[in-house]
Structures are given as C-alpha cells and as structure tokens.
Amino acid sequence: MGTWRDDGMYPCNWTGITCGDTRSCGGTTVKVIRGLSLGGAGIAGRMDGLIFRSLPYLVNLDLSNNFHLSGAIPPGIGSLSMITKLNISSNQLSGHIPVAICNLGRLTLIDLCCNNLTGKIPPALGNLSRLVFLYLSDNKISGSVPWPLGRLRNMREMELSFNILSGKIPSTLGNLTNLEYLGLSGNHLSGTIPEALGQVQNLHELYMQKNKLGGPIPSPLGNLTMLRIMYIYMNHLSGPIPADLGMLSRLT
C-alpha cells in the first residue's frame, strides 16, 4: 500500500490496481481501472464509506481477508455494472445483503462468507444467470433458502453453511444440473431431503449435516454417481438406508 500516494503518481501503478483500455466519447483510448485486488492488505475502516460510482469499469473487486474492514455493504455497489467477481469475504461486515447486488448481471462469483451479515438471502439473486460460485457461509443470515436460486443453471458451487437458515430445502435446487458442490450444513433446515436433488448428477460434494431434516433418505440420491462426499449426520432422519446408495462407488 506504500504506492498509494496523492503525489501525481499514475493510479494504474498502485499496488493492487489493474487497468485496461476503453474508448472515450471522443473516440480516443483512455486507461480505466478494471481490477481492485486488495485481499489481505490490512485495510481498516468502514466499507459503507466507499463510493463505487467512481469505478464504472471495474470488473474484479477483491477486499477479502481485511479483518478490520467493517460496516455495511453499501447499496451503491449496484453501480458496478461491469463487475464479474465480487470477493469481500473474511471481514467484519454487518447488515443485510443489499438487493442492489442482484442487478449486477455479469457476476460469476459472489463471496461474502465469514462476516457478520444478517437478514435474508435476496430471492432476486436467482436472476444472476451467469453466476457460477456463491459463497455466503459463516454469517448470521436467517430466513429460508429462496427457491429462485434454482434458476442459476450455471452454478457450480453453492455454499450456505453455518448460518441461521430455516424452512425446507427447495426442490428447485434439483434444476442445478451443473452443480458440483452444495453446502447447507449447520443451519436449522427442516422437512425432508428433496428427491429432486437426485437430478444433480454432477454433484461431487453434498453437506447437509447439523440441521433438523427428517423423514427417510431419498433413494434418488443413488443417482449421484459422481458423489465423493455426502454428510447428512446430526439430523432427524429415519428409516432404512436405501439400497440405491450402494451405487455410489466414489464415496469416501
């Protein structure tokens, strides 16, 4: 951070900043800030003091692992219309997940894990059709798992563990046919395990332990032949272990 000085030094040479070219209104090529990568940079202060509208061309924002970065995620983050990767994990952020994030249609990665976020998961996250990675674990998020998350057909990893989520696991998650990792452990989820999860045949890791799930283990889980890890202990499951689970030869 020693390069961040207000002495006329070109910002594109500052630590953690990457730039690219774009065309101005007059047709000339100008340098703009494309990336802000300050993970583990020792940043302290409040995130809600940042003015994101001054970074209209930002594609990548990484402020992770700055353990003294606090405050709420400002609604102004919705002005980053070109952003594809948002990583503000492992900080001391609080407040709700702003609905404005749901307007950032280019996002492929959202990592908000390991903060002190509260409130509910915005259902409109299901509109982010390009989203591939969603990490919201280790917060204090409550409410249900929104069924529109089942619209995220490009999703490969969804981690919602260790929050205060309740209600049923939506059967719409069975539509996520590209999903390889699903983490729902350490919540207060109830109801039965949806049979529709047996349609997610690319699934490699499934974590649903430490909830309040009941009823039988659904036999369609035997269709998940790519599955290497399935943790469902510390629930209220009943009935026999389905014979179809014997097809899961990759389980460790």
N, C-alpha and C positions, 0 to 999 in steps of 0.2 A: 504493500500500500504506500510505500515511500515515494512512488512515482506520481501519486495523486496530489499535484501541487497546482495552485492557481497562479502560475507564473508564465502563462502563454504556451506551455508545452502541449503538443497536439494530443487530444484525448485518446486517439487510436493507439498511442504508445503507452498508455497507462496500463498497469498490471490488471489482468482480468477482463480487459475490454478487447473485443474483436470488432473489426469494421468491414464494410463492404461498399460496393459502388451502387449508386442509383442515379436516375435521371431527374434533374430539377425541372421545374415548369418551363424554364428557358431552353431546355434541351441539353444542358451541359451535364457532365458527370461529376457527382459530388460524393464524398465519403460520408457514410452514416453508421451509427452504432448498431451492430447486429447481435452481439452477444455480450452478456454481463455475467462472468463466471467468477464468483467470489465465495465459493464454498470453503469453509474453514479459515476465512480471512480475519477472524477476530472482530467482526463488525458488532458494534453495540449501539443501542438506541431503539427507536420505535419505527416499525415498518409503515404505520399509518401516516408517517410524515413524508413518505416518498411521493414524488409527483411523476406518475408514469406517462402522462400525456407528452412529456418531453422526449420520449423514446418510441416514436411511432413505428420505427423499422425494426424493433427488437424481435429476434427470433428465439433466442435462448436466454433464460433468466435462471441463474443458479445462485441462491443465497443460503444454501444448506450449511448445517453444522456451524452456525454462528450462535453460540449458546446464550448470548446476551442480546440477541435481536428479539424484541418483544412487540406488544401492541397487536392490533387487529390487521387483517389483510384488507387494505383499503378498496372500496368499490371502484376506484379509479384504475385498478388493474385491468378492468374491462376495456380500457383504451388501447391495450397492446394487441391490436387486431391481427398482427402478423406472427405472433408468438406460436411456437410449436412445442417447446419444452419449458415447463414450469416446475422448478425444484426449490421449495422453501422448507424442506424437512429439517428436523433436529434443531429447532429453535425454541423460543418461549412465546410463540404466537398464541393469541387468545381470540375470543369472539367467534362468530359464525363464519362458515364458508360463504363468501359473497356470491350472490346469484349472477353477478356480472361475469364471473368466470365462465358461465355456461354460454356466453355469447362469443367465446374465442374459438371459432370453428376450425382453426388449423391445429389445435392442440393434439399432440400424440402422446404426451406424458404429463401427468399431474402427480407430484409427490408432495404431500402435505403431512406426512407421517411424523410422529414423535414431537408433537407440540401440545398445546393445551386448548385445542379448538373445541367448541361446544355447539349446540344447536343440531340441526338435522342435515342430512345429505340432500342437497337440492335435486329434486327429480329431473330438472332440466339438464343435468349432466348427461342424461340419456340422449340429448340432441347432438353431442360431440361425436359425430360419426367417424372421425379419424382417430379417436382415442385408442391407444394400444396398451398403455400402462396407467393404472390408477392405484395410488398408494395413500390410504387415509388412516392407517393403523396407529395405535398408541396415542389416541386423543381421548376426548370425553364426549364424542359425538353420540347423540341419542336418536330416538325415533326408529323407524323401520328402514329396511333396505328397499329403496324405491324400485318398483317394478320396471320403470323405463330404462334402468341400467341394462336390461335385457335387449335393448336396441343396439348396443355397442358391438356390432358384428366383427369389428377388427380387434377387439380386446384380446390380449394375450395373458396379462397378469392383472388380477384384481385383489387387492389386499385391504380388508376392512376390519382386521382383527383388533382385539383389545380396545374396544370402545364400550358404549352402553347401549348398543343396538338391541331392539326388541321386536316382537312380532314374528311372522313367518318368513322363511326364505322364499322369495318369489320364484314361481316356476318358470318365469320368463328367462331366468339365467340359463335355462336349457337351450336358449337360442344362440348362445355364445360359442359357436362351433370351433372358433379359433383359440379359445381359452386354454391355457396350459397350466395356470396357477390360480387357485381360488382360496383365499384366506378369510374365514369368518369366525375364527376361534376367539374365546374369551369375551363373549358378549352375553346377552340374555335372550337369545333367539329361541323361539318355541315352535310348537307344531311339529309336523313330520318332515323328514328329508324328502324334497320333491323327487318324484320318479323321473322328471324331465332332465335332471342332471345326468342321467344315463345317456343323453344325446350328445354330451360334450366329449366327444371321443378323442380329442387331442389333449385332454386333461392329464397332466403329469403329477400334480401335487394338489391334494384336497385336504384342507384343515377346517374342521368343524367342531373340535373338541371344546370342552368347558362352556357349554351352553345349556339350554333346557329343552333340547329336542327330544321328542318322544315317538312312540309307535315303532313299527318294525323297520329294519334296514331294507330299503327297496332293492329288489332283485335286479332292476335295470342297471344298477351300478356295476354289475358284472360285465357290461358292455364297454367299460372304460379300460380297454386292454393296454393303453399307454401308461396307466397309472403306476407310479412308483411309490407314492406316499399317500396314505389315507388315514387321518387321525379323526376318530369320532368318539373317543373316550370321554368320560365325565359328562354324560348326558343322561336322559331317562329312557333310553331305547329299550325295547322289549322284543320278545320272540326269538326264533332261531336265526342263526347266521345263514343267509341264503346260499344254496349250493352254487349259484352262478358266480359268486365271488371267487370260486376256485379257478375261474378263467383268468384271473389277474396275476399272471405269472411274473410280472415285473415288480410286484410289491416287495418292499424291503422291510 
